[in-house]
Amino acid sequence: MDGTKSDVVLSVRDVTMQFNKYEVSVNSLKELVVRAFKNKLKKKKFECLKGVSFDVHRGEAVAVIGRNGAGKSTLLKIVSGILKPTGGSAEIYGRITPLLRLGAGFDGNATGVENIYLNAAILGYTKKEIDEKFDEIVEFSELGEFIYSPIKTYSAGMMARLGFSIAVCMESEILLIDEILAVGDIAFNKKCHAKLAELRAKGLTFLIVSHGEAVKRYCTRAIWIDGGRVREDGAIDAVFKHYTEAMTAPKQGGGK
């Protein structure tokens, strides 16, 4: 892998994540509540991630791929600081913007304008920095006069537009993206992809979670997570080839 230790912007070391998994066999919600109240629900540890380690270098675009439930989104939440790992560490060296669930963290009673300042401040930007990017954010979002309305009056698509616009217009050093985003109508979605391509050309670092080949337009490297572990880490075409072969291979045992 190219790059030196000094240009590492993300270092994931032996990350492990465990959750409690409850074994429930009940016939009604009432029985479930009663068992929970009496502390009679059996639980066991479920290890979602198991000793995951990798580095991402400045300017790289890396796809994290794997089937649903492999631990990809959990890994991204750990990297973004939303979740704390059970073991290991994820160190970020630079300003980071997580594009996870767009619109998460918005205040429904506040206007779009107020939420721009709130959301960008949460990402670590100063008022002066937000002032400088404010007009660009509003223009990119295409929300028009709705920017002065409370967020609770927005559709899900409008909130996604605003969330995406804040994230890409503030231009942090590292973008974390959970799936290639389908934001708004066809024209706006095309505009979003063009903006991501522009940010890549500027040298921003991308870490994108996906299980589709659309990430190939941005990424040159892929990390395949399988059963909570890194199964392969390398050139994106080769990793996707092996991943696709594994996903389409006939299952052993002859069962239907």
Residue frames as qw, qx, qy, qz and C-alpha x, y, z in Angstrom:
[[0.000, 0.887, 0.461, 0.000, 0.00, 0.00, 0.00],
 [0.398, 0.508, -0.032, 0.763, 1.32, 3.44, -0.95],
 [0.345, -0.838, -0.060, -0.419, 1.78, 6.18, 1.58],
 [0.394, 0.281, -0.644, 0.592, 3.88, 6.76, 4.66],
 [0.378, -0.469, -0.712, 0.361, 3.02, 6.66, 8.33],
 [0.128, -0.272, -0.195, 0.934, 3.11, 10.46, 8.47],
 [0.302, 0.000, -0.333, -0.894, 0.23, 10.83, 5.99],
 [0.229, -0.343, -0.911, 0.006, -2.14, 8.46, 7.78],
 [0.279, -0.302, 0.015, -0.911, -5.45, 10.26, 8.48],
 [0.817, -0.275, 0.042, -0.505, -7.33, 7.29, 9.91],
 [0.256, 0.353, -0.884, 0.168, -5.82, 4.47, 11.94],
 [0.840, -0.273, -0.039, -0.468, -8.06, 1.59, 13.01],
 [0.218, 0.445, -0.836, 0.235, -6.34, -0.81, 15.39],
 [0.215, -0.072, -0.954, 0.197, -7.76, -4.15, 16.55],
 [0.427, -0.111, 0.120, -0.889, -11.31, -2.78, 16.78],
 [0.188, -0.230, -0.955, 0.010, -13.77, -5.15, 18.41],
 [0.398, -0.173, 0.068, -0.898, -17.43, -4.43, 19.03],
 [0.152, -0.205, -0.961, 0.111, -19.78, -6.50, 21.17],
 [0.463, -0.271, -0.074, -0.840, -23.51, -6.14, 21.71],
 [0.372, 0.007, 0.821, -0.432, -25.92, -7.91, 24.01],
 [0.444, -0.009, -0.653, -0.614, -28.17, -10.27, 22.07],
 [0.527, -0.106, 0.561, -0.630, -31.32, -11.34, 23.86],
 [0.170, -0.052, -0.950, -0.256, -32.68, -14.84, 23.37],
 [0.439, 0.095, 0.338, -0.827, -36.43, -14.31, 23.45],
 [0.227, -0.176, -0.891, -0.351, -39.12, -16.94, 23.02],
 [0.200, 0.274, 0.569, -0.749, -42.40, -15.36, 24.06],
 [0.187, 0.481, 0.820, 0.249, -45.97, -15.44, 22.82],
 [0.001, -0.898, -0.399, -0.183, -46.92, -11.82, 23.47],
 [0.226, 0.652, -0.200, 0.696, -45.56, -8.36, 24.12],
 [0.599, -0.682, 0.092, -0.410, -46.96, -8.56, 27.64],
 [0.957, -0.234, -0.009, 0.171, -44.89, -11.69, 28.37],
 [0.641, 0.431, -0.124, 0.623, -41.80, -9.95, 26.97],
 [0.115, -0.732, 0.162, -0.652, -42.31, -6.94, 29.27],
 [0.805, -0.547, 0.060, -0.224, -42.92, -9.16, 32.30],
 [0.930, -0.004, -0.062, 0.363, -39.75, -11.18, 31.64],
 [0.416, 0.563, -0.149, 0.698, -37.73, -8.02, 31.16],
 [0.391, -0.733, 0.115, -0.545, -39.13, -6.53, 34.40],
 [0.883, -0.440, 0.142, -0.081, -38.22, -9.72, 36.29],
 [0.014, -0.750, 0.644, 0.148, -34.78, -9.77, 34.64],
 [0.763, -0.039, 0.643, -0.051, -35.50, -13.20, 33.14],
 [0.696, 0.700, -0.088, -0.138, -34.46, -12.44, 29.57],
 [0.832, -0.219, 0.306, 0.408, -31.47, -14.53, 28.59],
 [0.345, 0.916, -0.171, -0.116, -28.72, -12.63, 26.85],
 [0.845, -0.137, 0.247, 0.454, -25.41, -13.47, 25.28],
 [0.135, -0.705, 0.282, 0.636, -22.60, -11.45, 23.78],
 [0.740, 0.572, 0.322, 0.148, -22.68, -10.94, 20.01],
 [0.427, -0.502, 0.305, 0.687, -19.35, -9.89, 18.48],
 [0.533, 0.796, 0.221, -0.180, -20.11, -7.63, 15.52],
 [0.451, 0.802, -0.371, 0.128, -16.49, -6.68, 14.77],
 [0.925, -0.336, 0.093, 0.154, -13.50, -8.87, 15.56],
 [0.620, -0.457, 0.304, 0.561, -10.05, -7.32, 15.62],
 [0.553, 0.748, 0.279, 0.239, -10.39, -5.02, 12.59],
 [0.414, -0.645, 0.179, 0.617, -7.23, -3.09, 11.66],
 [0.588, 0.515, 0.356, 0.512, -6.34, -0.84, 8.72],
 [0.220, -0.510, -0.013, 0.831, -4.93, 2.60, 7.86],
 [0.440, 0.781, 0.403, 0.187, -6.30, 5.18, 5.44],
 [0.496, -0.181, 0.102, 0.843, -3.84, 7.67, 3.96],
 [0.135, 0.639, 0.113, -0.749, -4.46, 11.29, 3.03],
 [0.340, 0.468, -0.426, -0.696, -6.19, 11.58, -0.34],
 [0.013, -0.002, 0.986, 0.165, -7.23, 7.92, -0.52],
 [0.662, -0.027, -0.053, -0.747, -10.75, 6.82, -1.43],
 [0.040, 0.146, -0.980, 0.128, -11.54, 3.53, 0.27],
 [0.693, -0.193, -0.311, -0.621, -14.68, 1.42, 0.01],
 [0.263, -0.185, 0.866, -0.382, -15.71, -0.82, 2.90],
 [0.639, 0.055, -0.471, -0.606, -17.76, -3.62, 1.36],
 [0.011, -0.042, 0.962, -0.268, -19.55, -6.74, 2.60],
 [0.294, -0.442, -0.767, -0.360, -22.97, -8.29, 2.85],
 [0.429, -0.635, -0.041, -0.641, -25.71, -6.85, 5.08],
 [0.825, -0.546, -0.001, -0.146, -24.93, -7.50, 8.74],
 [0.820, 0.253, -0.279, 0.431, -21.19, -7.84, 8.18],
 [0.553, -0.601, -0.219, 0.534, -20.41, -4.92, 10.52],
 [0.439, 0.392, 0.223, 0.777, -19.70, -2.21, 7.92],
 [0.161, -0.779, -0.207, -0.569, -22.02, 0.50, 9.25],
 [0.716, -0.674, -0.130, 0.128, -21.03, -0.27, 12.85],
 [0.710, -0.066, 0.071, 0.698, -17.40, 0.27, 11.85],
 [0.210, 0.558, 0.212, 0.774, -18.27, 3.63, 10.28],
 [0.445, -0.814, -0.206, -0.312, -20.11, 4.72, 13.43],
 [0.777, -0.481, -0.048, 0.403, -17.05, 3.83, 15.51],
 [0.554, 0.186, 0.158, 0.796, -14.76, 5.78, 13.17],
 [0.023, -0.665, -0.244, -0.706, -17.11, 8.80, 13.32],
 [0.069, 0.192, -0.578, 0.790, -17.22, 8.68, 17.13],
 [0.634, -0.296, -0.188, -0.689, -20.91, 7.77, 17.41],
 [0.939, -0.289, -0.158, -0.094, -20.07, 4.41, 18.98],
 [0.192, -0.736, 0.637, -0.124, -17.24, 3.50, 21.32],
 [0.720, 0.221, -0.647, -0.121, -15.64, 0.13, 20.49],
 [0.879, -0.467, -0.046, -0.081, -15.53, -2.64, 23.07],
 [0.736, -0.420, 0.283, 0.450, -11.84, -3.02, 22.30],
 [0.584, 0.261, 0.355, 0.681, -9.19, -1.38, 20.14],
 [0.067, -0.671, -0.119, 0.728, -9.16, 2.17, 18.80],
 [0.488, 0.634, 0.436, 0.413, -10.00, 4.35, 15.80],
 [0.322, -0.596, -0.034, 0.735, -7.84, 7.47, 15.59],
 [0.436, 0.797, 0.346, 0.235, -8.67, 10.36, 13.24],
 [0.448, -0.385, 0.084, 0.802, -6.03, 12.92, 12.23],
 [0.024, 0.114, 0.414, 0.903, -7.98, 15.74, 10.62],
 [0.445, 0.171, 0.278, -0.834, -11.46, 17.25, 10.43],
 [0.058, 0.118, 0.970, 0.206, -14.10, 14.65, 9.65],
 [0.530, 0.094, 0.034, -0.842, -17.67, 14.80, 8.30],
 [0.258, 0.088, 0.962, -0.020, -19.86, 11.72, 8.62],
 [0.513, 0.098, -0.311, -0.794, -22.53, 11.39, 5.92],
 [0.090, 0.058, 0.979, -0.175, -24.52, 8.72, 7.68],
 [0.085, 0.652, 0.753, 0.030, -28.25, 9.28, 8.13],
 [0.174, 0.296, 0.152, 0.927, -28.74, 12.66, 6.48],
 [0.382, -0.594, -0.216, -0.674, -30.65, 15.06, 8.67],
 [0.723, -0.419, -0.498, 0.232, -29.79, 13.25, 11.90],
 [0.462, -0.271, -0.289, 0.793, -29.28, 15.76, 14.68],
 [0.030, -0.407, -0.265, -0.874, -31.50, 18.45, 13.19],
 [0.090, 0.273, 0.609, -0.739, -33.76, 20.40, 15.57],
 [0.131, 0.508, 0.794, 0.307, -37.30, 20.05, 14.24],
 [0.073, -0.868, -0.428, 0.241, -38.48, 23.31, 15.78],
 [0.244, -0.632, 0.238, 0.696, -35.58, 25.32, 14.37],
 [0.595, 0.733, -0.028, -0.330, -35.50, 26.72, 10.83],
 [0.892, 0.343, 0.026, 0.292, -33.25, 25.48, 8.05],
 [0.243, 0.809, -0.277, 0.459, -31.02, 28.51, 8.59],
 [0.513, -0.674, 0.414, -0.333, -30.67, 27.78, 12.31],
 [0.958, -0.112, 0.264, 0.003, -29.98, 24.13, 11.62],
 [0.691, 0.615, -0.191, 0.327, -27.18, 24.98, 9.19],
 [0.005, -0.744, 0.464, -0.482, -25.35, 26.75, 12.02],
 [0.760, -0.420, 0.384, -0.315, -26.25, 24.05, 14.56],
 [0.981, 0.156, 0.104, 0.051, -25.22, 21.13, 12.35],
 [0.600, 0.640, -0.263, 0.402, -21.99, 22.71, 11.12],
 [0.247, -0.733, 0.452, -0.445, -21.06, 23.73, 14.69],
 [0.904, -0.259, 0.301, -0.157, -21.50, 20.11, 15.79],
 [0.894, 0.368, -0.013, 0.257, -19.04, 19.17, 13.03],
 [0.680, -0.398, -0.022, 0.616, -16.53, 21.57, 14.63],
 [0.374, 0.489, 0.250, 0.747, -16.81, 24.67, 12.45],
 [0.164, -0.337, -0.329, 0.867, -16.69, 28.23, 13.78],
 [0.304, 0.766, 0.442, -0.355, -19.40, 30.81, 13.09],
 [0.087, 0.725, -0.360, -0.580, -17.00, 32.65, 10.78],
 [0.143, -0.176, 0.894, 0.386, -16.37, 29.49, 8.76],
 [0.274, 0.498, 0.820, -0.069, -20.12, 28.80, 8.53],
 [0.201, 0.797, 0.140, -0.552, -20.83, 32.42, 7.52],
 [0.007, 0.548, -0.597, -0.586, -18.38, 32.06, 4.64],
 [0.019, 0.000, 0.946, 0.324, -20.10, 28.91, 3.35],
 [0.349, 0.372, 0.634, -0.582, -23.72, 29.79, 4.21],
 [0.510, 0.543, -0.108, -0.658, -24.82, 31.10, 0.79],
 [0.301, 0.358, -0.831, -0.301, -23.20, 28.14, -0.96],
 [0.122, 0.092, 0.951, -0.269, -25.03, 25.68, 1.32],
 [0.437, 0.484, 0.433, -0.622, -28.42, 27.33, 0.72],
 [0.463, 0.550, -0.381, -0.581, -27.87, 27.53, -3.04],
 [0.177, 0.251, -0.938, -0.158, -26.73, 23.90, -3.29],
 [0.240, 0.180, 0.867, -0.397, -29.71, 22.64, -1.27],
 [0.158, -0.215, -0.599, -0.755, -32.20, 24.29, -3.68],
 [0.147, -0.480, -0.805, 0.316, -34.64, 24.73, -0.77],
 [0.006, 0.583, 0.329, 0.742, -35.46, 28.33, -1.64],
 [0.332, -0.558, 0.126, -0.750, -37.75, 30.07, 0.86],
 [0.869, -0.345, -0.333, -0.123, -38.19, 26.80, 2.78],
 [0.584, 0.210, -0.485, 0.616, -34.79, 27.50, 4.33],
 [0.126, -0.334, 0.317, -0.878, -36.62, 29.92, 6.67],
 [0.771, -0.305, -0.219, -0.514, -39.23, 27.32, 7.69],
 [0.589, -0.484, 0.595, -0.255, -38.97, 24.92, 10.66],
 [0.107, 0.334, -0.913, -0.207, -37.33, 21.59, 9.84],
 [0.374, 0.172, 0.850, -0.329, -40.42, 19.75, 11.12],
 [0.590, 0.596, 0.186, -0.512, -42.27, 21.00, 8.03],
 [0.211, 0.572, -0.686, -0.398, -39.68, 19.43, 5.68],
 [0.961, 0.133, -0.130, -0.203, -40.11, 16.16, 3.84],
 [0.844, -0.349, 0.302, 0.273, -37.46, 13.46, 4.35],
 [0.705, 0.449, 0.229, 0.499, -36.01, 14.40, 0.96],
 [0.066, 0.917, -0.027, 0.391, -35.71, 18.06, 1.90],
 [0.615, -0.738, 0.277, -0.003, -33.89, 17.19, 5.14],
 [0.870, -0.020, 0.313, 0.380, -31.54, 14.90, 3.20],
 [0.484, 0.728, 0.118, 0.471, -30.80, 17.72, 0.76],
 [0.197, -0.924, 0.169, -0.281, -29.94, 20.10, 3.58],
 [0.791, -0.512, 0.318, 0.109, -27.83, 17.54, 5.42],
 [0.820, 0.243, 0.269, 0.443, -25.89, 16.65, 2.28],
 [0.305, 0.850, 0.053, 0.427, -25.39, 20.31, 1.36],
 [0.427, -0.863, 0.245, -0.112, -23.93, 21.17, 4.77],
 [0.855, -0.301, 0.355, 0.228, -21.58, 18.19, 4.68],
 [0.748, 0.319, 0.303, 0.496, -20.17, 18.69, 1.18],
 [0.210, 0.889, 0.070, 0.402, -20.05, 22.48, 1.15],
 [0.488, -0.843, 0.226, -0.019, -18.11, 22.71, 4.43],
 [0.718, 0.560, -0.386, 0.147, -15.45, 20.47, 2.81],
 [0.657, -0.647, 0.384, -0.035, -13.82, 18.70, 5.74],
 [0.043, 0.612, -0.762, -0.206, -10.62, 16.71, 5.17],
 [0.013, -0.041, 0.998, 0.041, -12.29, 13.29, 5.56],
 [0.638, -0.021, -0.112, -0.761, -15.74, 12.24, 4.38],
 [0.198, -0.010, 0.968, -0.157, -17.39, 9.14, 5.83],
 [0.548, 0.120, -0.272, -0.782, -20.26, 7.99, 3.63],
 [0.445, 0.043, 0.861, -0.241, -22.72, 5.22, 4.50],
 [0.543, 0.490, 0.667, 0.139, -23.81, 3.95, 1.07],
 [0.163, 0.093, 0.370, 0.910, -23.69, 6.04, -2.12],
 [0.168, 0.391, 0.541, -0.726, -26.46, 8.45, -1.37],
 [0.077, 0.502, 0.698, 0.505, -29.75, 8.71, -3.20],
 [0.090, -0.468, -0.372, 0.796, -30.67, 12.31, -2.40],
 [0.318, 0.543, 0.048, -0.776, -33.64, 14.02, -4.02],
 [0.787, 0.536, 0.175, -0.250, -34.75, 13.65, -7.63],
 [0.876, 0.243, 0.191, 0.372, -32.63, 12.46, -10.56],
 [0.355, 0.808, -0.058, 0.467, -31.28, 15.93, -11.34],
 [0.375, -0.828, 0.309, -0.280, -30.30, 16.67, -7.74],
 [0.914, -0.266, 0.286, 0.112, -28.80, 13.21, -7.31],
 [0.753, 0.483, 0.075, 0.440, -26.64, 13.80, -10.38],
 [0.041, 0.879, -0.176, 0.442, -25.57, 17.12, -8.87],
 [0.701, -0.642, 0.290, -0.112, -24.59, 15.35, -5.62],
 [0.923, 0.012, 0.236, 0.304, -22.40, 12.84, -7.44],
 [0.506, 0.711, -0.014, 0.488, -20.78, 15.65, -9.41],
 [0.274, -0.867, 0.248, -0.333, -19.98, 17.41, -6.11],
 [0.857, -0.406, 0.308, 0.073, -18.45, 14.25, -4.66],
 [0.823, 0.352, 0.145, 0.421, -16.32, 13.88, -7.80],
 [0.179, 0.864, -0.113, 0.456, -15.21, 17.50, -7.39],
 [0.558, -0.748, 0.309, -0.186, -14.20, 16.87, -3.76],
 [0.933, -0.086, 0.254, 0.242, -12.25, 13.78, -4.80],
 [0.624, 0.620, 0.040, 0.474, -10.42, 15.83, -7.43],
 [0.118, -0.882, 0.224, -0.398, -9.46, 18.27, -4.67],
 [0.430, 0.353, -0.751, 0.356, -7.86, 15.42, -2.76],
 [0.592, -0.406, 0.336, -0.610, -10.36, 14.87, 0.06],
 [0.040, 0.179, -0.978, 0.099, -10.18, 11.48, 1.74],
 [0.723, -0.116, -0.195, -0.653, -13.22, 9.22, 1.36],
 [0.081, -0.078, 0.976, -0.188, -14.27, 6.19, 3.37],
 [0.603, 0.038, -0.212, -0.768, -17.46, 4.79, 1.83],
 [0.412, -0.007, 0.878, -0.243, -19.54, 1.88, 3.11],
 [0.643, 0.336, -0.217, -0.653, -21.34, -0.02, 0.37],
 [0.634, -0.059, 0.769, 0.062, -22.12, -3.43, -1.09],
 [0.660, 0.683, 0.312, -0.039, -22.64, -2.15, -4.64],
 [0.705, 0.084, 0.258, 0.655, -20.14, -1.45, -7.41],
 [0.149, 0.931, 0.215, 0.252, -21.18, 2.22, -7.71],
 [0.493, -0.815, 0.149, 0.265, -18.28, 3.04, -5.35],
 [0.763, 0.053, 0.337, 0.549, -15.85, 2.21, -8.15],
 [0.320, 0.823, 0.204, 0.422, -16.41, 5.67, -9.61],
 [0.224, -0.921, 0.189, -0.255, -14.68, 7.15, -6.53],
 [0.681, -0.595, 0.426, -0.031, -12.58, 4.44, -4.87],
 [0.532, 0.583, -0.611, -0.060, -9.38, 2.67, -5.84],
 [0.166, 0.232, -0.894, 0.344, -9.12, 0.47, -2.76],
 [0.719, -0.360, -0.265, -0.532, -11.61, -1.81, -1.01],
 [0.089, -0.277, 0.847, -0.445, -11.72, -3.45, 2.41],
 [0.643, -0.188, -0.600, -0.436, -13.96, -6.51, 2.49],
 [0.330, -0.292, 0.655, -0.614, -15.56, -7.12, 5.89],
 [0.693, -0.062, -0.628, -0.349, -16.90, -10.65, 6.32],
 [0.752, -0.414, -0.508, 0.070, -18.30, -11.93, 9.60],
 [0.433, -0.900, -0.017, 0.044, -16.86, -8.94, 11.45],
 [0.657, -0.436, 0.352, 0.505, -13.30, -9.48, 10.18],
 [0.284, 0.741, -0.372, -0.482, -11.20, -8.04, 7.36],
 [0.900, 0.153, 0.406, 0.046, -11.25, -10.76, 4.74],
 [0.671, 0.287, 0.289, 0.620, -9.39, -8.82, 2.06],
 [0.077, -0.900, -0.039, 0.428, -7.84, -5.37, 1.63],
 [0.515, -0.138, 0.529, 0.661, -6.50, -4.29, -1.74],
 [0.068, 0.100, -0.440, -0.890, -7.17, -2.91, -5.22],
 [0.541, 0.188, 0.352, -0.740, -10.90, -2.37, -5.63],
 [0.694, 0.306, -0.427, -0.492, -11.38, -4.38, -8.83],
 [0.416, 0.205, -0.879, 0.112, -9.65, -7.45, -7.40],
 [0.143, 0.027, 0.756, -0.638, -11.48, -7.28, -4.05],
 [0.617, 0.241, 0.118, -0.740, -14.86, -6.81, -5.73],
 [0.617, 0.282, -0.659, -0.325, -14.15, -9.76, -8.03],
 [0.274, 0.078, -0.911, 0.299, -13.44, -12.06, -5.08],
 [0.300, 0.127, 0.539, -0.777, -16.41, -10.65, -3.13],
 [0.658, 0.258, -0.172, -0.686, -18.80, -11.17, -6.04],
 [0.543, 0.210, -0.803, -0.126, -17.53, -14.70, -6.60],
 [0.079, 0.001, -0.860, 0.503, -18.07, -15.52, -2.93],
 [0.419, 0.205, 0.362, -0.807, -21.58, -14.03, -2.89],
 [0.708, 0.324, -0.239, -0.581, -22.67, -15.88, -6.05],
 [0.206, 0.290, -0.934, -0.016, -21.02, -19.22, -5.33],
 [0.721, -0.291, -0.486, -0.399, -23.50, -22.11, -4.81],
 [0.501, -0.574, 0.467, -0.450, -24.01, -22.98, -1.16],
 [0.274, 0.256, -0.926, 0.051, -22.59, -26.27, 0.05],
 [0.296, 0.008, 0.801, -0.521, -24.73, -29.02, 1.48],
 [0.086, -0.207, -0.850, -0.477, -27.37, -29.28, -1.24],
 [0.031, 0.551, 0.696, -0.460, -30.08, -27.64, 0.89],
 [0.149, 0.619, 0.486, 0.599, -32.65, -25.33, -0.64]]
